[in-house]
Amino acid sequence: MPIESSLNISRDLARVADHIGDQSDPSPAFCDRLTRAMTRLWKVGSKVLDGDDIESFDTILVRIAPTSSREARLELSESIAAAEAPPRAVLLILAHDSIDVAGPILRLSPALGDDDLCDIAKRCGVAHMGAIAERPTISMRVCDILVLRGNDEVRRLVTSNVGAHLSDKAFARLSLQARDDNAVGLVLVGRTDLPDLVVHFLRSNGSAEVRHALIELEDRPRANEITHHVARSIRVTEASWLEPYDFDAASAVLSRLAEVRHNVDPFVRKLAQTDRFAEIVHVLAALSRLPLELVQHMMVGLDTGPFVALARAVGLKSETVQEILMVGPWLHRLDSRARAATMLAWTTTDVDEARARVRRWTGEQG
């Protein structure tokens, strides 16, 4: 575009900004016409605009775009969605708009950072999360929000997006969905960054089709050096969930075991109700005579079967087990279906068999 034309755009923008500033309450019809005109001007001149011009665009559009029609806002959204340096304030306004208006920006805009995307996902709900899940690349931080706060459909979109960088927490949550959602399970198996954690879980809990796909996985080249960092062993993965807890300080709870030994269940239940996860681990390890590290592993993993046996063996009641499933890492790692399945397993587990199993574990460790 000739320099003279660029200067004309700058002058026109300045005049419009002054005009808008003089109006106390522009009418919807005026806002609609001007938004469409500004959109056309952006399409023609965006490549030659300097920072001041973009700021003028922003000043004008922030004032008029929210009052314009849905069609005008959608056209504006589509015109600035792919821009490297769009008028930022109106970009954020449109990104929080109804999903049909926000969608192009959420899917495409390189100007939205992780802070923006996380805020939009938290504020605007699953429709906006779904659009974010279709971005060409998604950071681990944003994926965690989508996977842990989104619904099943959002998680399907994230799982199938090869540009989504999934953390161990996200993989753990997706593996839970895969237990009942065959589509997610098959897509997970197809990812090159699939951690050992998920492979282990799906071998025991996936559908027949998913387990068959896992067999084929054995012959497939594993992740490159970038994704190898994610594909760690179960124990290393779970260690990150235990880091926030001070197990050394929590060992003080053991001084009370003698006085509560004949009334353990209510004691453990009270610990669970006050979110004292580390103390619960110490108590269960002492009661079962299992190594603390082993009990930590039991109470952080996605496979709750060993914990069920331990809980039965030491005499915990149903209400206490339910409380424990809502504290510590399981508060975030288990969903309602996983908790229901755990309680069903607790109901059907024979006490004598559970005690025998724990004794075998003790012997193996001793």
ROPA-667913 format. One record per atom (N, C-alpha, C): residue in one letter; y, x, z. Coordinates in steps of 0.1 Angstrom, whole numbers, padded with zeros to 4 digits, always signed. Example, Ala and Ser with C-alpha at 12.3 -4.5 7.8 and 13.67 -1.06 7.14 Angstrom:
<sites>
A-0057+0132+0078
A-0045+0123+0078
A-0033+0132+0078
S-0022+0128+0071
S-0011+0137+0071
S+0000+0129+0079
</sites>
This chain:
<sites>
M-0012+0009+0000
M+0000+0000+0000
M+0012+0009+0000
P+0022+0006-0008
P+0034+0014-0009
P+0041+0015+0005
I+0049+0026+0007
I+0056+0027+0020
I+0066+0016+0022
E+0072+0012+0011
E+0082+0001+0013
E+0076-0012+0017
S+0064-0015+0012
S+0057-0027+0016
S+0053-0026+0031
S+0049-0014+0035
S+0045-0012+0049
S+0057-0014+0058
L+0069-0009+0054
L+0081-0011+0062
L+0085-0026+0062
N+0083-0033+0051
N+0086-0047+0051
N+0077-0054+0061
I+0064-0051+0062
I+0055-0057+0071
I+0060-0055+0086
S+0065-0042+0088
S+0070-0039+0102
S+0082-0047+0105
R+0091-0049+0096
R+0103-0057+0098
R+0100-0071+0100
D+0090-0077+0092
D+0086-0091+0093
D+0080-0093+0107
L+0071-0084+0111
L+0065-0086+0124
L+0075-0086+0135
A+0085-0077+0134
A+0095-0076+0145
A+0103-0089+0145
R+0106-0095+0134
R+0114-0108+0133
R+0106-0119+0139
V+0093-0120+0135
V+0084-0130+0141
V+0082-0129+0156
A+0081-0117+0160
A+0079-0115+0175
A+0092-0119+0182
D+0104-0116+0177
D+0116-0121+0183
D+0117-0136+0183
H+0113-0142+0171
H+0113-0157+0170
H+0104-0164+0180
I+0092-0158+0181
I+0083-0164+0191
I+0088-0162+0205
G+0094-0151+0208
G+0099-0149+0221
G+0110-0159+0225
D+0117-0164+0215
D+0128-0173+0218
D+0123-0188+0220
Q+0111-0190+0216
Q+0105-0204+0217
Q+0098-0205+0231
S+0102-0216+0238
S+0096-0218+0251
S+0081-0223+0250
D+0079-0232+0240
D+0066-0238+0239
D+0063-0242+0225
P+0058-0233+0216
P+0056-0236+0202
P+0046-0247+0201
S+0048-0256+0191
S+0039-0267+0189
S+0025-0262+0184
P+0015-0270+0186
P+0002-0266+0180
P+0002-0265+0165
A+0009-0273+0158
A+0009-0272+0144
A+0016-0259+0139
F+0027-0255+0146
F+0034-0243+0143
F+0024-0231+0146
C+0018-0231+0157
C+0009-0221+0161
C-0003-0219+0151
D-0008-0231+0146
D-0019-0230+0137
D-0014-0224+0124
R-0003-0228+0118
R+0002-0222+0106
R+0005-0207+0107
L+0011-0204+0118
L+0015-0190+0120
L+0002-0181+0122
T-0007-0186+0129
T-0020-0179+0131
T-0027-0176+0118
R-0027-0186+0109
R-0033-0184+0096
R-0025-0174+0088
A-0012-0174+0089
A-0003-0165+0081
A-0005-0151+0087
M-0006-0149+0100
M-0008-0136+0106
M-0022-0131+0102
T-0032-0139+0101
T-0045-0135+0097
T-0045-0129+0083
R-0038-0137+0074
R-0037-0132+0060
R-0030-0119+0059
L-0019-0117+0067
L-0012-0105+0067
L-0020-0093+0073
W-0028-0096+0083
W-0037-0086+0088
W-0047-0081+0077
K-0053-0091+0070
K-0063-0087+0060
K-0056-0078+0049
V-0044-0081+0046
V-0037-0073+0035
V-0033-0059+0040
G-0027-0059+0052
G-0020-0047+0056
G-0026-0039+0068
S-0037-0043+0073
S-0042-0037+0085
S-0045-0022+0084
K-0048-0017+0072
K-0052-0003+0070
K-0039+0006+0071
V-0027+0000+0069
V-0015+0009+0070
V-0007+0007+0082
L-0011-0002+0091
L-0003-0005+0102
L-0004+0006+0113
D+0008+0009+0119
D+0008+0019+0129
D+0006+0012+0143
G+0006+0020+0153
G+0004+0015+0167
G+0014+0004+0171
D+0027+0006+0167
D+0037-0003+0170
D+0035-0017+0163
D+0031-0016+0150
D+0028-0028+0143
D+0017-0036+0149
I+0006-0029+0153
I-0005-0036+0159
I-0001-0042+0172
E+0007-0035+0179
E+0012-0041+0192
E+0020-0054+0189
S+0028-0054+0178
S+0036-0066+0175
S+0026-0077+0171
F+0016-0074+0163
F+0005-0084+0160
F+0000-0090+0173
D-0003-0081+0183
D-0009-0086+0195
D+0001-0095+0203
T+0013-0091+0203
T+0023-0099+0211
T+0025-0113+0205
I+0024-0113+0192
I+0026-0126+0185
I+0013-0135+0187
L+0002-0129+0184
L-0011-0136+0184
L-0015-0141+0198
V-0012-0133+0208
V-0016-0137+0222
V-0008-0150+0225
R+0004-0151+0220
R+0012-0163+0223
R+0007-0176+0215
I+0003-0174+0202
I+0000-0185+0194
I-0014-0189+0192
A-0023-0178+0192
A-0037-0181+0188
A-0044-0191+0197
P-0042-0190+0210
P-0050-0200+0219
P-0046-0214+0216
T-0034-0217+0211
T-0030-0231+0208
T-0034-0235+0194
S-0038-0226+0185
S-0041-0229+0172
S-0055-0236+0171
S-0058-0241+0159
S-0071-0249+0157
S-0083-0239+0158
R-0095-0245+0160
R-0107-0237+0161
R-0109-0230+0147
E-0106-0236+0136
E-0108-0230+0123
E-0099-0218+0122
A-0086-0219+0126
A-0077-0208+0125
A-0082-0196+0134
R-0086-0200+0146
R-0091-0189+0155
R-0103-0182+0150
L-0112-0190+0144
L-0124-0184+0138
L-0121-0175+0126
E-0112-0179+0118
E-0108-0170+0107
E-0101-0157+0112
L-0093-0158+0123
L-0087-0146+0129
L-0098-0137+0135
S-0108-0144+0142
S-0119-0136+0148
S-0127-0128+0137
E-0130-0135+0126
E-0137-0128+0116
E-0129-0117+0109
S-0116-0118+0109
S-0108-0108+0102
S-0106-0095+0111
I-0106-0097+0124
I-0104-0085+0133
I-0117-0080+0139
A-0129-0087+0136
A-0141-0083+0143
A-0146-0069+0141
A-0145-0064+0129
A-0150-0051+0125
A-0139-0040+0126
A-0127-0043+0130
A-0116-0033+0130
A-0118-0023+0141
E-0116-0010+0138
E-0117+0000+0148
E-0106-0001+0158
A-0094-0005+0154
A-0082-0006+0163
A-0075-0019+0161
P-0082-0030+0165
P-0076-0043+0164
P-0065-0046+0174
P-0057-0057+0173
P-0048-0061+0184
P-0057-0065+0196
R-0057-0056+0206
R-0067-0057+0217
R-0066-0069+0226
A-0054-0073+0230
A-0053-0085+0239
A-0058-0097+0233
V-0055-0100+0220
V-0060-0112+0214
V-0075-0111+0211
L-0079-0098+0208
L-0094-0096+0207
L-0101-0101+0219
L-0097-0098+0231
L-0103-0102+0243
L-0102-0117+0245
I-0091-0122+0242
I-0090-0137+0243
I-0100-0144+0234
L-0101-0140+0222
L-0111-0146+0213
L-0125-0143+0217
A-0128-0131+0223
A-0141-0128+0227
A-0146-0137+0239
H-0136-0143+0246
H-0140-0152+0257
H-0139-0167+0252
D-0136-0169+0240
D-0134-0182+0234
D-0148-0189+0233
S-0148-0201+0227
S-0161-0208+0224
S-0170-0199+0216
I-0183-0200+0216
I-0192-0190+0210
I-0190-0190+0195
D-0186-0201+0188
D-0185-0200+0174
D-0173-0191+0170
V-0163-0191+0178
V-0151-0182+0176
V-0154-0168+0181
A-0160-0167+0193
A-0163-0154+0199
A-0174-0146+0192
G-0183-0153+0185
G-0195-0147+0180
G-0192-0135+0171
P-0184-0136+0161
P-0182-0124+0152
P-0177-0112+0160
I-0168-0113+0169
I-0163-0102+0177
I-0174-0096+0186
L-0181-0105+0193
L-0192-0100+0202
L-0203-0093+0194
R-0206-0097+0182
R-0217-0091+0175
R-0212-0078+0168
L-0199-0077+0164
L-0195-0066+0156
L-0185-0056+0161
S-0176-0061+0170
S-0164-0053+0173
S-0167-0040+0180
P-0163-0028+0174
P-0165-0015+0180
P-0154-0013+0191
A-0144-0022+0191
A-0134-0020+0201
A-0137-0025+0215
L-0148-0032+0216
L-0153-0037+0229
L-0161-0027+0236
G-0156-0022+0248
G-0164-0013+0256
G-0174-0019+0265
D-0182-0011+0272
D-0192-0017+0281
D-0185-0025+0292
D-0174-0021+0297
D-0167-0029+0307
D-0164-0043+0302
D-0159-0044+0289
D-0156-0057+0283
D-0168-0065+0282
L-0179-0059+0276
L-0191-0067+0273
L-0197-0072+0286
C-0198-0064+0297
C-0203-0068+0309
C-0195-0080+0315
D-0182-0079+0315
D-0174-0089+0320
D-0176-0102+0312
I-0176-0101+0299
I-0178-0113+0291
I-0192-0120+0294
A-0202-0111+0294
A-0216-0116+0297
A-0216-0124+0311
K-0210-0118+0321
K-0210-0124+0334
K-0202-0137+0334
R-0190-0137+0327
R-0181-0149+0328
R-0185-0160+0319
C-0190-0157+0307
C-0192-0167+0297
C-0206-0173+0295
G-0216-0167+0300
G-0229-0173+0300
G-0238-0169+0288
V-0249-0176+0287
V-0260-0172+0278
V-0257-0172+0264
A-0248-0181+0259
A-0245-0181+0245
A-0238-0169+0241
H-0229-0164+0249
H-0222-0152+0246
H-0231-0140+0248
M-0240-0140+0258
M-0250-0130+0259
M-0258-0128+0247
G-0262-0140+0241
G-0270-0139+0229
G-0263-0132+0217
A-0250-0135+0216
A-0243-0128+0205
A-0242-0113+0208
I-0239-0109+0221
I-0239-0095+0225
I-0252-0088+0222
A-0263-0096+0224
A-0276-0090+0222
A-0279-0087+0207
E-0271-0091+0198
E-0273-0089+0184
E-0264-0077+0179
R-0257-0070+0188
R-0249-0059+0184
R-0257-0048+0178
P-0252-0039+0170
P-0260-0028+0164
P-0266-0019+0174
T-0258-0016+0184
T-0263-0008+0196
T-0258-0014+0209
I-0266-0013+0219
I-0262-0018+0232
I-0266-0008+0243
S-0257-0005+0251
S-0260+0005+0262
S-0270+0000+0272
M-0276+0009+0280
M-0284+0005+0291
M-0277-0004+0301
R-0265-0001+0304
R-0257-0009+0314
R-0256-0023+0309
V-0252-0025+0296
V-0251-0039+0291
V-0264-0046+0290
C-0274-0038+0286
C-0288-0044+0285
C-0292-0049+0298
D-0289-0042+0309
D-0294-0047+0322
D-0288-0060+0325
I-0275-0062+0322
I-0268-0075+0324
I-0275-0086+0316
L-0278-0083+0303
L-0284-0093+0295
L-0298-0097+0299
V-0306-0087+0303
V-0320-0089+0306
V-0321-0096+0320
L-0313-0091+0330
L-0315-0096+0343
L-0307-0109+0346
R-0297-0112+0338
R-0289-0125+0340
R-0291-0135+0329
G-0296-0130+0317
G-0298-0140+0306
G-0310-0148+0307
N-0312-0157+0298
N-0324-0166+0298
N-0334-0160+0289
D-0345-0167+0287
D-0357-0162+0279
D-0352-0158+0265
E-0344-0167+0258
E-0340-0164+0245
E-0332-0151+0244
V-0323-0149+0253
V-0315-0137+0253
V-0324-0125+0254
R-0334-0126+0263
R-0343-0115+0265
R-0351-0112+0252
R-0354-0123+0245
R-0361-0121+0232
R-0353-0113+0222
L-0340-0117+0222
L-0331-0110+0212
L-0329-0095+0216
V-0328-0092+0229
V-0326-0079+0233
V-0339-0071+0230
T-0350-0076+0233
T-0363-0069+0230
T-0365-0066+0216
S-0361-0075+0207
S-0363-0072+0192
S-0352-0064+0186
N-0342-0060+0194
N-0331-0052+0189
N-0334-0037+0191
V-0336-0030+0180
V-0340-0016+0181
V-0329-0007+0186
G-0316-0013+0185
G-0305-0005+0190
G-0302-0008+0204
A-0310-0016+0211
A-0308-0019+0225
A-0315-0008+0233
H-0307-0001+0242
H-0313+0010+0250
H-0316+0004+0264
L-0329+0003+0266
L-0334-0005+0277
L-0337+0005+0289
S-0333+0001+0301
S-0336+0009+0313
S-0349+0005+0318
D-0354+0012+0328
D-0367+0009+0334
D-0366-0005+0341
K-0354-0009+0347
K-0353-0022+0352
K-0354-0033+0342
A-0348-0031+0330
A-0349-0040+0319
A-0363-0042+0314
F-0370-0030+0312
F-0384-0031+0308
F-0393-0038+0318
A-0390-0036+0331
A-0398-0043+0341
A-0396-0058+0340
R-0384-0062+0338
R-0382-0077+0337
R-0388-0082+0324
L-0387-0075+0313
L-0392-0080+0301
L-0408-0080+0301
S-0414-0071+0308
S-0428-0072+0309
S-0433-0084+0317
L-0425-0088+0327
L-0428-0101+0334
L-0428-0113+0324
Q-0418-0113+0316
Q-0417-0124+0306
Q-0428-0123+0296
A-0432-0111+0293
A-0443-0110+0283
A-0456-0115+0288
R-0458-0117+0301
R-0470-0123+0306
R-0472-0137+0301
D-0461-0144+0299
D-0462-0158+0294
D-0456-0160+0281
D-0450-0150+0275
D-0442-0151+0263
D-0448-0141+0253
N-0457-0146+0245
N-0465-0137+0236
N-0456-0130+0226
A-0445-0137+0222
A-0436-0130+0212
A-0429-0118+0218
V-0425-0119+0230
V-0419-0108+0237
V-0429-0096+0239
G-0441-0100+0243
G-0451-0090+0245
G-0454-0082+0232
L-0455-0089+0221
L-0458-0082+0208
L-0446-0073+0204
V-0434-0078+0206
V-0422-0069+0203
V-0421-0057+0212
L-0424-0059+0225
L-0424-0048+0234
L-0434-0037+0229
V-0446-0041+0225
V-0456-0032+0221
V-0451-0024+0209
G-0443-0031+0201
G-0438-0024+0188
G-0427-0015+0190
R-0421-0014+0202
R-0410-0005+0205
R-0415+0009+0207
T-0407+0019+0201
T-0411+0033+0202
T-0408+0039+0216
D-0399+0032+0224
D-0395+0037+0237
D-0402+0030+0248
L-0414+0024+0245
L-0421+0017+0255
L-0426+0026+0267
P-0421+0023+0279
P-0425+0032+0290
P-0440+0030+0294
D-0446+0040+0301
D-0459+0038+0306
D-0460+0027+0316
L-0450+0024+0323
L-0450+0013+0332
L-0453+0000+0325
V-0448-0003+0314
V-0450-0015+0307
V-0464-0015+0300
V-0468-0004+0295
V-0481-0003+0289
V-0492-0006+0300
H-0490-0001+0311
H-0500-0003+0322
H-0500-0018+0326
F-0488-0024+0327
F-0487-0038+0331
F-0493-0047+0321
L-0490-0045+0308
L-0495-0054+0297
L-0510-0052+0295
R-0516-0041+0298
R-0530-0040+0297
R-0537-0049+0306
S-0531-0052+0318
S-0537-0061+0328
S-0533-0075+0327
N-0520-0077+0322
N-0515-0090+0322
N-0511-0096+0309
G-0511-0089+0298
G-0508-0094+0285
G-0518-0103+0279
S-0514-0110+0269
S-0524-0119+0262
S-0534-0110+0254
A-0544-0117+0249
A-0555-0110+0242
A-0548-0103+0229
E-0539-0110+0223
E-0532-0104+0211
E-0524-0092+0215
V-0517-0092+0226
V-0509-0081+0231
V-0518-0069+0235
R-0529-0072+0242
R-0539-0061+0245
R-0545-0055+0233
H-0547-0063+0223
H-0553-0057+0210
H-0542-0048+0204
A-0529-0052+0204
A-0519-0044+0199
A-0517-0031+0207
L-0520-0031+0220
L-0519-0019+0228
L-0530-0009+0224
I-0542-0014+0220
I-0552-0006+0215
I-0548+0002+0203
E-0541-0005+0194
E-0536+0001+0182
E-0525+0011+0186
L-0518+0009+0196
L-0507+0017+0201
L-0512+0031+0204
E-0524+0033+0208
E-0530+0046+0212
E-0529+0056+0201
D-0530+0050+0188
D-0530+0059+0177
D-0516+0061+0171
R-0506+0055+0177
R-0493+0055+0171
R-0485+0067+0178
P-0477+0074+0170
P-0469+0085+0176
P-0460+0079+0187
R-0458+0086+0198
R-0450+0082+0209
R-0435+0085+0206
A-0427+0082+0215
A-0413+0083+0214
A-0408+0097+0211
N-0396+0098+0205
N-0391+0112+0203
N-0385+0117+0216
E-0378+0128+0216
E-0374+0135+0228
E-0363+0127+0235
I-0356+0118+0228
I-0346+0110+0234
I-0352+0099+0243
T-0362+0092+0237
T-0368+0081+0244
T-0379+0086+0253
H-0383+0098+0252
H-0393+0103+0261
H-0388+0103+0276
H-0375+0104+0277
H-0370+0104+0291
H-0372+0090+0297
V-0373+0080+0289
V-0375+0066+0295
V-0390+0064+0298
A-0398+0070+0289
A-0413+0067+0290
A-0419+0076+0301
R-0417+0072+0314
R-0421+0080+0325
R-0433+0073+0332
S-0439+0080+0341
S-0451+0074+0348
S-0446+0063+0358
I-0456+0055+0362
I-0453+0044+0371
I-0446+0048+0383
R-0451+0058+0390
R-0446+0063+0403
R-0432+0068+0401
V-0429+0076+0391
V-0416+0081+0389
V-0406+0070+0386
T-0410+0060+0378
T-0402+0049+0375
T-0398+0041+0388
E-0408+0039+0396
E-0406+0031+0408
E-0398+0038+0419
A-0398+0052+0418
A-0391+0059+0428
A-0376+0056+0428
S-0371+0053+0416
S-0357+0050+0415
S-0353+0037+0422
W-0363+0028+0423
W-0360+0015+0431
W-0360+0018+0446
L-0366+0029+0450
L-0367+0031+0465
L-0356+0040+0470
E-0349+0046+0461
E-0338+0056+0465
E-0328+0050+0474
P-0324+0037+0473
P-0313+0032+0482
P-0318+0030+0497
Y-0331+0031+0499
Y-0336+0028+0513
Y-0338+0041+0521
D-0333+0041+0534
D-0335+0052+0543
D-0348+0050+0551
F-0359+0056+0546
F-0371+0054+0552
F-0373+0062+0565
D-0365+0073+0565
D-0365+0082+0577
D-0359+0074+0589
A-0348+0068+0587
A-0341+0060+0598
A-0350+0048+0601
A-0356+0042+0591
A-0364+0030+0594
A-0376+0032+0602
S-0381+0044+0603
S-0393+0047+0611
S-0391+0044+0626
A-0378+0042+0630
A-0376+0039+0644
A-0382+0025+0648
V-0385+0017+0638
V-0391+0004+0641
V-0405+0005+0647
L-0411+0016+0644
L-0425+0018+0649
L-0426+0018+0664
S-0415+0022+0671
S-0415+0022+0685
S-0417+0008+0691
R-0416-0002+0683
R-0417-0016+0688
R-0431-0022+0685
L-0439-0014+0678
L-0452-0020+0674
L-0461-0023+0685
A-0461-0015+0696
A-0470-0018+0707
A-0467-0031+0713
E-0454-0035+0715
E-0451-0047+0721
E-0453-0060+0712
V-0454-0058+0699
V-0455-0069+0690
V-0469-0069+0683
R-0478-0060+0687
R-0490-0059+0680
R-0498-0072+0680
H-0497-0080+0690
H-0504-0093+0690
H-0496-0104+0684
N-0484-0101+0679
N-0475-0111+0674
N-0468-0106+0662
V-0476-0100+0653
V-0470-0092+0642
V-0463-0101+0632
D-0469-0112+0628
D-0464-0120+0617
D-0449-0124+0619
P-0446-0130+0631
P-0432-0134+0633
P-0422-0122+0633
F-0427-0111+0638
F-0419-0099+0638
F-0416-0094+0624
V-0426-0094+0615
V-0424-0090+0601
V-0415-0100+0594
R-0417-0113+0597
R-0409-0123+0591
R-0394-0121+0594
K-0392-0118+0607
K-0378-0116+0610
K-0372-0104+0603
L-0380-0093+0602
L-0375-0082+0594
L-0372-0086+0580
A-0380-0094+0574
A-0378-0098+0560
A-0365-0107+0559
Q-0363-0116+0569
Q-0352-0125+0569
Q-0339-0117+0570
T-0339-0105+0576
T-0327-0097+0577
T-0327-0085+0567
D-0335-0087+0557
D-0335-0077+0546
D-0338-0063+0550
R-0347-0061+0559
R-0350-0047+0564
R-0363-0043+0557
F-0362-0040+0544
F-0373-0037+0536
F-0380-0024+0540
A-0372-0014+0543
A-0379-0001+0547
A-0387-0002+0560
E-0382-0010+0569
E-0389-0012+0582
E-0402-0020+0579
I-0402-0029+0570
I-0414-0037+0567
I-0425-0027+0561
V-0420-0018+0553
V-0430-0009+0547
V-0436+0000+0558
H-0428+0005+0567
H-0433+0013+0578
H-0443+0005+0587
V-0440-0008+0590
V-0449-0016+0598
V-0462-0018+0591
L-0462-0022+0578
L-0474-0025+0571
L-0483-0012+0570
A-0476-0001+0568
A-0484+0012+0567
A-0490+0015+0580
A-0483+0013+0591
A-0489+0016+0604
A-0500+0007+0607
L-0499-0006+0604
L-0509-0016+0608
L-0522-0013+0599
S-0520-0009+0587
S-0532-0007+0578
S-0537+0007+0579
R-0530+0016+0585
R-0533+0030+0585
R-0534+0036+0571
L-0526+0031+0562
L-0524+0036+0549
L-0512+0045+0548
P-0512+0055+0539
P-0501+0064+0538
P-0488+0056+0534
L-0477+0060+0540
L-0464+0053+0537
L-0461+0053+0522
E-0464+0064+0515
E-0461+0065+0501
E-0469+0054+0493
L-0481+0052+0497
L-0490+0042+0490
L-0484+0028+0493
V-0480+0025+0505
V-0474+0012+0507
V-0461+0010+0500
Q-0453+0020+0499
Q-0441+0020+0491
Q-0444+0016+0477
H-0454+0022+0472
H-0458+0020+0458
H-0463+0005+0456
M-0470+0000+0466
M-0475-0014+0465
M-0464-0024+0465
M-0453-0021+0473
M-0443-0031+0475
M-0431-0029+0466
V-0433-0021+0455
V-0422-0020+0445
V-0427-0023+0431
G-0441-0022+0429
G-0447-0023+0416
G-0447-0038+0412
L-0448-0039+0398
L-0449-0053+0393
L-0463-0059+0395
D-0473-0051+0398
D-0486-0057+0401
D-0486-0059+0416
T-0485-0071+0420
T-0485-0075+0435
T-0499-0077+0441
G-0509-0075+0433
G-0523-0077+0438
G-0526-0068+0450
P-0523-0055+0450
P-0526-0047+0462
P-0519-0052+0474
F-0506-0056+0473
F-0498-0061+0484
F-0505-0074+0490
V-0510-0082+0481
V-0516-0095+0485
V-0528-0091+0495
A-0536-0082+0490
A-0548-0077+0498
A-0543-0072+0512
L-0533-0064+0512
L-0527-0058+0524
L-0522-0069+0533
A-0515-0078+0528
A-0509-0089+0536
A-0520-0097+0542
R-0530-0100+0535
R-0541-0108+0540
R-0548-0100+0551
A-0550-0087+0548
A-0558-0079+0558
A-0551-0077+0571
V-0538-0077+0572
V-0531-0075+0584
V-0527-0088+0591
G-0530-0099+0584
G-0528-0112+0590
G-0515-0119+0588
L-0507-0115+0577
L-0495-0122+0575
L-0497-0136+0570
K-0488-0145+0574
K-0489-0159+0570
K-0481-0161+0557
S-0484-0173+0551
S-0478-0176+0538
S-0462-0175+0538
E-0456-0181+0549
E-0442-0181+0549
E-0436-0167+0550
T-0443-0158+0557
T-0439-0144+0558
T-0440-0137+0544
V-0451-0139+0537
V-0453-0133+0524
V-0442-0138+0515
Q-0438-0151+0515
Q-0428-0156+0507
Q-0414-0149+0510
E-0412-0146+0522
E-0399-0140+0526
E-0399-0125+0521
I-0411-0118+0522
I-0411-0104+0517
I-0409-0103+0502
L-0414-0113+0495
L-0412-0113+0480
L-0397-0114+0476
M-0388-0117+0486
M-0374-0120+0483
M-0365-0108+0488
V-0371-0097+0493
V-0363-0086+0498
V-0367-0073+0490
G-0359-0063+0492
G-0361-0050+0486
G-0361-0051+0471
P-0368-0042+0464
P-0369-0042+0450
P-0374-0054+0443
W-0383-0061+0450
W-0388-0074+0445
W-0378-0085+0443
L-0367-0084+0451
L-0357-0094+0449
L-0352-0094+0434
H-0352-0082+0428
H-0347-0081+0414
H-0358-0080+0404
R-0370-0074+0408
R-0380-0071+0399
R-0389-0083+0396
L-0390-0093+0405
L-0399-0104+0403
L-0391-0117+0400
D-0396-0125+0391
D-0390-0138+0389
D-0398-0149+0396
S-0394-0161+0394
S-0400-0172+0401
S-0415-0173+0397
R-0418-0171+0385
R-0432-0172+0380
R-0440-0161+0387
A-0435-0149+0388
A-0443-0138+0394
A-0445-0141+0409
R-0435-0147+0415
R-0436-0150+0430
R-0447-0161+0432
A-0446-0171+0423
A-0456-0182+0424
A-0470-0177+0421
A-0472-0168+0412
A-0485-0162+0409
A-0490-0154+0421
T-0481-0147+0428
T-0484-0139+0439
T-0489-0148+0451
M-0482-0159+0453
M-0486-0168+0464
M-0499-0175+0461
L-0502-0178+0448
L-0515-0184+0444
L-0526-0173+0447
A-0523-0161+0444
A-0533-0150+0447
A-0535-0149+0462
W-0525-0150+0469
W-0526-0149+0484
W-0535-0160+0489
T-0533-0172+0484
T-0541-0184+0488
T-0555-0182+0485
T-0558-0176+0474
T-0572-0176+0469
T-0579-0163+0474
T-0572-0154+0480
T-0578-0141+0485
T-0586-0143+0498
D-0598-0139+0498
D-0606-0140+0510
D-0602-0129+0520
V-0600-0133+0533
V-0595-0123+0543
V-0605-0112+0545
D-0618-0115+0546
D-0628-0104+0548
D-0628-0094+0536
E-0627-0100+0524
E-0627-0091+0512
E-0614-0082+0512
A-0603-0088+0516
A-0591-0081+0517
A-0592-0069+0527
R-0597-0072+0538
R-0599-0061+0548
R-0608-0050+0544
A-0619-0054+0537
A-0628-0044+0532
A-0621-0036+0521
R-0613-0042+0513
R-0606-0034+0503
R-0596-0024+0509
V-0589-0028+0519
V-0580-0019+0526
V-0587-0008+0533
R-0599-0011+0538
R-0607+0000+0545
R-0611+0010+0534
R-0615+0005+0522
R-0618+0014+0512
R-0607+0023+0508
W-0595+0017+0507
W-0583+0025+0504
W-0581+0036+0515
T-0583+0032+0527
T-0581+0042+0538
T-0590+0053+0537
G-0603+0050+0534
G-0613+0060+0532
G-0610+0069+0521
E-0605+0064+0510
E-0602+0072+0498
E-0590+0081+0501
Q-0581+0076+0509
Q-0570+0085+0513
Q-0573+0095+0523
G-0583+0092+0531
G-0586+0101+0542
G-0595+0112+0538
</sites>
